[in-house]
Amino acid sequence: MTIQGALTILMYALAPFLWLIVGAVGVLVVVQLLARLRGYRTFHYRCLGANLAALAVGLSGLWWIPAFTNSRLGYVTTLFDWVAMIGAVVGLAIAAWLVLHPLSYLVRAPRYVRVKETP
């Protein structure tokens, strides 16, 4: 199979979900942009809640990814199937973290900074 043939099959497979992909990328870009305009820096801000929520979203993929593709987790039998499933779960967790981490900064960050005045 040629690369063009594989890309054609991939495009037909993704076509029904294209609006979801575009919406998710839009939410990601808007949240990242708003947070960065308010001073968010990826590795300077810590939020355990956002990390745990992203992990929970990633692990929830074990339940809903097979349901979303009209499959079952029992059909994941070969090593390649498990690698693909684990890759999807890790990718889902990273995407959730990229949205939830700056979103938690926007919710929890102080709106103003008090400056100490010296007498």
N, C-alpha and C positions, 0 to 999 in steps of 0.2 A: 504494500500500500504506500502511495506517495504521501508526502507531507501535505500537499494540497487536498488530497482525499481525506486525510485524517482531520484537517482543519474544517473541511466541509461537514463531516459527521459531527464534529464538536459544535459547530455553529447551529446545526439543526437541533442538537440536544440542548443547547443553551437558549435557544430562541424563546421558548415559553417562559423562561425565568429571567429574561433580559431586563424587564421592568423592576424586578426585585434587586438585581445586581446594581442597576443604575441608582435605585433608591438608597441602597445600603452604602454605596460609595459617596452619594450626596450627603447623607447623614454624617459619615465619617469626616468628610472634608469640612463641613460646616462646624461640627463640634471642635475639631482640631483648630480651625481658624479662629473661632471665637475664644477658645481657651488661650491660644498663643497671643492673641491681641490683649488679653488680660494678664499676661505674665507667666503663663504655664510653661514649665520646662520639664521634659519627659522624665529625666532621672533625678531631678531635684525635689520633686513632689512625691510623697509616699502616702498611699491610702490602702490599708489592708482590706477594707470592704470592697473596693473596686477589684483588687486582685482575686479575692475569693469569689466574687460574683462572676468574673471572667472565667475562672476555673469551673464554676458550676454550669455556666452556659456551654463551655466546651464539652464537659462530661454529659450534658443533656443531649448533645449531638448523637451519642450512642443510641438514644431512644428515637429521636425524630428524624435523623438522616435516612435510616432505612424506611421509615414510614413515608417520608417525603418522596422517595424514589419507588414506592410500591414494592418494597422488598421486606426482608426480615433479617434480624441480626443472626439468625440461624443459618442463613445462606453465606455468611462470611466464614469460609472454611479454609481457604488456602493462605499461604504466607503473604502472597501479593495482595489478597483481599484485606487482610489485617493491616498491612502497611498502608494501603489506601485509606482504610477507615481511621487509623490512628492519625494519618496526615490530615484528613478532613477535620478530625476533632481538635488537633493542635492548631490548625488554621482558623477554625471557628473561635477557639479560645483567644488567639492573638487578635483577631478582628474585634472580638468583644472587648478586650482590654484596651485596644486603640480607641474605642468609643467611650467606654465606661470610666477610664482613668482621667481623661481631661474633663469629662462631664462631672465627675465628683469634685474636681478642682473648681469648676464653675459654681457648684452648689456650696462648697465649703470655704472657698477663698474669701478672705476679708475684702470688703468693698472699698475700704480706705485704710491707709497706714498712718498711725499716729506717730508724729515726730516728737521726740523728747526735746524740750526746750531747756537750755542751760541757763541758770540764773545769772 
